[in-house]
Amino acid sequence: MTKKVRVRFAPSPTGPLHIGGVRTALFNYLFAKKHQGTFILRIEDTDQNRYVEGAEQYIIDALNWCGIPFDEGIDKKEKFGPYRQSERKHLYKQYADELIASGNAYYAFDTAEDLDFHRTDHESKGKTFIYNWHNRLKLSNSLSLSAEEVQVKLNAGDEYVIRFKSPQDETLHLKDIIRGDIKIDTNVLDDKVLFKSDGMPTYHLANIVDDHLMEITHVIRGEEWLPSLALHYQLYKAFGWETPEFAHLPLILKPTGKGKLSKRDGDKLGFPVFPLQWSDPVTYEVSRGYKEDGYFPEAMINFLAFLGWNPGTEQEIFSLDELIAAFELERVNKSGARFDPDKIKWFNHHYMQEQSNDALAEAFKNERTELADIDVNYIALVVGMVKERATFISDFWELSSYFFEAPKSYDEKATKKAIKDNTADIMASIKAIINGIDDFSTETLQTEIKGWITANNIGFGQVMMPLRIALVGALQGPDVFDIMFLIGKAETVKRIEKKISTI
């Protein structure tokens, strides 16, 4: 690529960033980094009615947590700023006027009542009302009115919108990196509104003007924008500007594979659809986030990369650098990608194993008040023993509570299986052996206790099962000798004594 790659992620601050938006941001980021380009964040807030307080900062925080921060945008390398569309509104009218001057757009004075009348009239005849070449000369606009009539309306301050004049009887030949060649018959296109009566541009005009002025080379966005491609392409042509390359990403589908993934699906099936927790400033409803649910950002990024993209190999675990090296838009699928909440847990389990025990211990300690006074180095030793069975830090307590406090009860089924007539005597002998050990290490404990079992010709299960129940409260956990070593001699003896007293 000769031109320096510049891509943008352009969300609207109308609420929390959906997982689909994060995936779009990720693919833009990967593409930019692959080609030593620039990843830009632009906030598309022209629809002030839908603006939600805090949403813009949420988007920035989400990208930062995911480890895909923008290179250029609000408060960062503002060469092409401002990066909020609401702060650029002075720009757009001149471009709308330019389109009118060139004959590519026109003023439309139709009221909402007029349009409703035509819509209802068409429906009563079993037709669909489309404002375009077919009927625009019968409507109230600068194509059907004389120049004098138009001027009178403008001077009188009549409300108007500016519409794009779609060509008649043409075939557009469009190109999409993911979807290939696309043909569109212009006769089916409507004359979209580019500029609204409130003095604000619509998404279509603002988007094209901003992409041009910010020198965007590739527009990588969701499939929902595919129907807008014909208009956007025509706008570039009307302005005489170079068209960027387009790539429309596939939808993220529900876990069933039918329909687009929504927040309702997450609520129903018990998984988040937002990267961070979101508190709605109006309803005060709190929505779950992947961060607060205990997911690692690396797991989420690795998982999202595979929603619609395939490296063409069997490899599934990718660091961010590896994703950048492997990523190609040509390897993105056209068809929707099914969201699998179990798969992201699988990724999280993998990344859990890669975290340092010290970092996990700190996080675990902060999560549980029971650990407030316990040395973090001890917690790190415990974490090292149980993390293989954990997917989240929140799993640690269930897997390891017995390292920090004696069991309050004993698993009924396990106790029935482990306790025999001679168990109390065996446990008393084991207690005596432990009391006699000065070098209280895993190796010594193992040698002494296993030696005694062999010498007395007793089945290992007769000793190890009740011993584990005494220490843990159930038939689970890592090596019994490791447990004894970590909790210490006094605590080991105390737990054995307590169990003997219950037999």
Buried (B, 14 or more C-beta within 10 A) or exposed (E): EEEEBBBBBBBBBEBBBBBBBBBBBBBBBBBBBBBEBBBBBBBBBBBEEEBBEBBBEBBBBBBEBBEBBBBBBBEBEEEBBBBBBBEBBEBBBEBBEBBBEEEBBBBBBBEEEEBEEBBEEBEEEEEEBBBBBEBBEEBBBBBBBEEEEBEEBEEEEBEBBBBBBBBEEEEBEBEBBBBEEBEBEBBEBBBBBBBBBEEBBBBBBBBBBBBBEBBBBBBBBBBEBBEBBBBBBBBBEBBEBEBBBBBBBBBBBBBEEEEBBBBEBBEEEEBBBBBBBBEBEEEEEEBBBBBBBBBBBBBBBBBBBBBBBEBEEEEBEBEBEBBBEBBBBEEBEEEBBBBBBEBBBEBBBBBBEEBEBBEBBBBBBEBBEEBEEBEEEBBBBBBBBBBEBBBBBBBBBEBBBBBBEBBEEBBEEBBEBBBBEEBBEBBEBBBEEBEEBEEBEBEBBBEBBBEBBEEEEBEEEBBBBBBBBBBBBBBBBBEBBBBBBBBEBEBBBBBBEEBBEEE
